[in-house]
Amino acid sequence: MTYVLLFGLLIAAARPEQYDLRVGQVSPLTITATKDVEDTVTTQQLVDAAVAAVQPNYISDTTVMPKVLENLENAFAAMEAIRALQTENGALTDAQVTQALVSLAPVQTDRATVERIYNMTDDEFTAFKDELTALISGVMSSNLAEGQEEEAVSKLARDLSNAGLSEQDVEIARLLAAAYIEPNMFLDEEVTEANRQKAAESIEPVVYIKGRNIVKSGEIVTRAQIAMLDSLGLLKDKSIDVMMYLGIALLLLVLMASVAVYLRLFYKNVLSDPHTLTLLCTIYVLTACICLLCQKINAYLMPVCLGVMLTALLIDFRLSMVVNMSLALLTSQLAAGSSNIFTAAMFAVLMTSLVSGSLSLLVLHKKQQRLAVLLAGLIAGLGNVVTTFACGLINSADIRLVANYALWSGLSGVLASILCIGLQPALEWVFNLVTSAKLLELSNPNHPLIRRLILEASGTYHHSIIVANLAEAAADSIGANGLL
């Protein structure tokens, strides 16, 4: 139960403010990163650009060019056979056209093309053959990559047209080239993919470090900014920062487990006594609640040493040292607030908690009067002022700001003592505790029962005093609680 309550308090302190923003909207305020966050959208754009810039790696096949030229010669031979056909009245029959179309396969053509081939003069055919052979040889010699066949055929057609060939002859050449041209450079997918992977891995992720502005006031919100805010759990009705909550849960678990181990080793009586254990847990939760409330005013005002004082006065003096250290770690996380980062305030609270807790215990050691609690708070406050001022000088050059923080920190010690004086009797009553302060109150001669004993049975009273003095001396000599 204590773990759940403390976890809830830490979540309440660490939960960031959420914003209602959309892509294209003008941001009404500046939002900073609560922890390191990657700009995944921009990083992916850089990766895509790097991958796109990688030139494909090709493997050359030297056997393709001879095969293409051989097929082209066969096509020219078929064209020669068409030109050599014998006709009556200079016109090809349907059977001759059909046969010619078959001989030209795999070239996909028609009757008009066959008739043009038949009607070519020797000079036209020779020029056609020489130009087309030279251009295709040039294309294959310069290496034709896979997937560039259509582009090569289109360029070849333009070159033939510029060379003076008729539109019909250019179309015949385009058909031949489309049928026989083959790529002689093939993509090496394994090497190309490896190069792309290497290029992608060479891109450093774009990271916004904690404290950096993600969105500035008046700026148009981009998709990349929305993605970062979403990953940090800063958008309303969006996902929460699960990793942050998990980190807090693990940190609190380790902290409480450490205290439990210490109790198991040195204070088995506390673990075995539900009454005392409940009191200890109450002190933890009560101190954390008060610190969270004070954090809303100023992080330096958190009265961390309150838990130390209550533990020393109500449970055990030595145990309060462990409580001091654990509460220092716990409340330093509260001091960070929704920033979830190691801030100057977090460091200062951690240091002042350790210092003020130790100083307050120094004053409370063997001091039974409630006035000692107030003195302990004053001493702790003075220690807080010095410690906070020293930490401030390390982290900031603004003396006025540092002095302001130091004053707030000094007030935390005084506040802790005042709260301790007010809460101690209440906890004594709730848990029915017999403390030194309560014993001193009971031994007050003005107590009605003691007053009656003095007046009505003075002999018994004096006898009791003498026996009590002997018992106190005996108890002190063996290290027992003489007051009790």
C-alpha positions, 0 to 999 in steps of 0.5 A, spaced: 500 500 500 505 504 501 508 503 495 502 504 491 501 511 495 508 513 493 508 511 486 502 515 485 505 521 489 511 521 484 507 520 478 503 526 480 509 530 480 512 527 474 506 527 470 507 532 464 502 537 462 499 535 456 497 540 450 492 540 444 496 541 438 495 538 431 499 539 425 499 545 421 496 549 427 500 555 430 503 553 437 500 558 442 506 556 447 513 554 447 514 546 449 520 543 451 523 536 451 522 533 458 527 528 456 531 526 450 527 524 444 528 522 437 525 526 432 523 520 428 520 523 422 526 527 420 531 522 422 527 517 417 527 523 411 535 523 412 535 515 412 531 515 405 535 521 402 541 517 404 539 510 401 536 514 395 543 517 393 546 510 393 548 508 386 546 501 384 551 496 383 551 492 377 554 486 374 556 486 367 555 480 362 559 480 356 555 475 352 549 479 351 552 484 346 554 478 341 548 475 341 544 482 340 548 483 334 547 476 331 540 476 332 540 483 329 544 480 323 538 474 322 533 480 322 537 483 316 537 477 313 530 476 313 529 483 311 533 481 305 529 475 303 523 479 303 526 484 299 528 478 294 521 476 293 518 475 286 512 478 285 507 479 279 505 487 278 510 489 284 505 487 289 506 482 295 501 477 296 497 475 302 501 469 303 508 472 302 506 477 307 504 472 312 510 468 311 514 475 311 511 477 318 513 470 321 520 470 318 521 477 322 518 474 329 519 476 334 519 483 331 511 485 332 510 489 325 504 489 320 503 489 312 505 496 311 512 495 314 513 488 310 511 492 304 516 498 306 522 493 307 520 490 300 520 497 296 527 499 299 532 501 294 539 498 295 542 504 298 536 505 302 537 498 305 544 499 306 544 506 309 538 503 314 542 497 316 549 501 317 546 506 321 542 501 326 547 496 327 552 502 329 547 505 334 545 498 337 553 497 337 554 503 341 548 502 345 551 495 347 558 497 348 556 503 353 553 498 357 545 498 358 543 497 365 537 493 366 530 497 366 533 502 361 531 498 355 525 503 353 530 509 354 535 506 349 530 505 344 527 512 344 534 515 344 536 510 338 529 512 334 531 520 335 538 519 333 536 515 326 531 521 325 536 526 326 540 522 321 535 523 315 531 516 315 524 517 314 519 516 319 517 509 317 524 507 316 525 510 323 519 506 326 521 499 323 528 500 326 525 502 333 521 495 332 527 491 331 531 495 337 525 493 341 525 486 339 533 485 340 536 490 345 537 486 351 541 489 358 548 487 359 548 490 366 544 487 371 543 489 378 547 486 384 541 486 389 546 483 395 551 489 394 546 494 393 542 492 399 548 492 403 551 499 401 544 502 402 544 499 409 551 502 410 548 509 408 542 508 412 546 506 418 551 512 417 545 517 419 546 519 426 539 520 429 536 527 430 535 527 438 532 533 442 536 533 448 532 534 455 530 542 456 531 543 448 525 547 445 521 542 441 515 547 439 516 555 440 510 560 441 508 562 434 511 556 430 507 552 425 506 545 428 509 540 424 508 532 423 515 531 426 514 535 432 507 532 433 511 525 433 516 527 438 510 530 443 506 524 442 512 519 444 513 524 450 506 523 452 505 531 452 499 530 447 491 530 450 488 524 448 494 520 446 499 515 449 502 516 455 510 516 456 510 508 459 517 508 459 517 514 464 512 511 469 516 504 468 523 508 470 519 511 476 516 504 478 523 501 478 526 506 482 521 506 487 522 499 488 529 499 488 529 504 494 524 501 498 527 494 497 533 497 500 530 500 506 527 493 507 533 489 506 536 494 512 530 493 516 531 485 515 538 486 517 538 491 523 531 492 525 528 485 525 523 488 530 520 493 526 519 488 520 515 483 525 511 489 529 506 491 524 504 497 529 511 500 528 512 498 521 505 502 519 508 508 523 514 508 519 510 507 512 505 513 515 511 517 516 514 516 509 507 517 505 506 523 510 512 527 508 512 525 501 505 528 501 507 535 504 513 535 500 509 535 494 504 540 496 510 545 498 513 543 491 507 546 488 509 553 491 517 552 491 521 546 490 526 548 495 521 549 500 520 541 501 521 540 508 524 533 507 527 533 514 520 532 517 520 525 516 527 524 519 525 528 525 519 524 526 522 517 525 527 519 531 522 522 536 517 516 535 521 510 532 528 510 533 534 515 532 539 510 528 533 508 523 532 515 522 539 516 518 536 511 513 530 514 513 534 520 511 537 518 505 531 514 502 527 520 503 532 525 500 532 520 494 525 520 494 524 527 494 529 529 489 525 526 484 519 530 487 523 536 486 524 535 478 517 535 477 514 534 470 521 536 467 523 529 469 530 531 468 536 532 473 535 539 474 539 544 479 533 544 484 533 536 484 541 536 486 540 542 491 534 538 494 538 532 494 544 535 498 540 539 503 536 533 505 542 529 507 545 535 510 539 538 514 537 531 516 544 530 519 544 536 523 537 535 525 539 529 528 545 532 531 541 536 535 535 531 537 540 526 540 538 525 547 534 531 547 527 530 550 524 537 550 519 539 544 523 545 544 529 541 541 525 540 535 524 547 534 532 548 535 533 542 530 529 546 525 533 552 525 539 549 525 537 544 519 534 551 516 541 554 516 545 548 513 540 548 508 541 556 506 549 554 506 548 548 502 543 551 497 547 557 496 554 553 495 550 548 490 547 555 486 554 558 485 556 551 482 550 552 477 548 559 476 552 566 476 546 569 478 547 571 486 540 574 487 537 568 484 541 563 488 540 567 494 532 567 493 533 559 493 537 559 499 532 563 503 526 558 501 531 552 503 532 555 509 524 556 511 524 548 509 528 547 515 523 551 520 517 549 516 519 541 518 520 543 525 513 546 526 510 541 522 514 536 527 511 539 533 504 539 530 504 532 528 508 528 533 502 529 538 497 526 533 501 520 531 503 519 538 495 519 540 493 515 533 499 509 534 498 510 542 506 511 543 510 512 549 515 517 547 520 521 551 516 527 550 510 524 552 513 521 559 516 528 560 509 531 560 506 525 564 512 527 569 510 534 570 508 536 577 502 540 575 499 534 572 492 533 576 494 526 578 501 528 580 498 534 584 493 530 587 498 524 589 502 530 592 497 533 597 493 526 599 499 521 599 505 525 600 509 520 603 508 515 597 509 521 592 516 522 596 518 514 596 516 514 589 521 519 587 526 516 591 525 509 587 524 513 581 531 516 581 534 510 583 531 506 577 533 512 573 540 512 575 541 504 574 538 505 567 543 510 565 548 506 567 546 500 563 544 504 557 537 503 558 531 509 557 532 512 564 526 517 563 521 511 561 
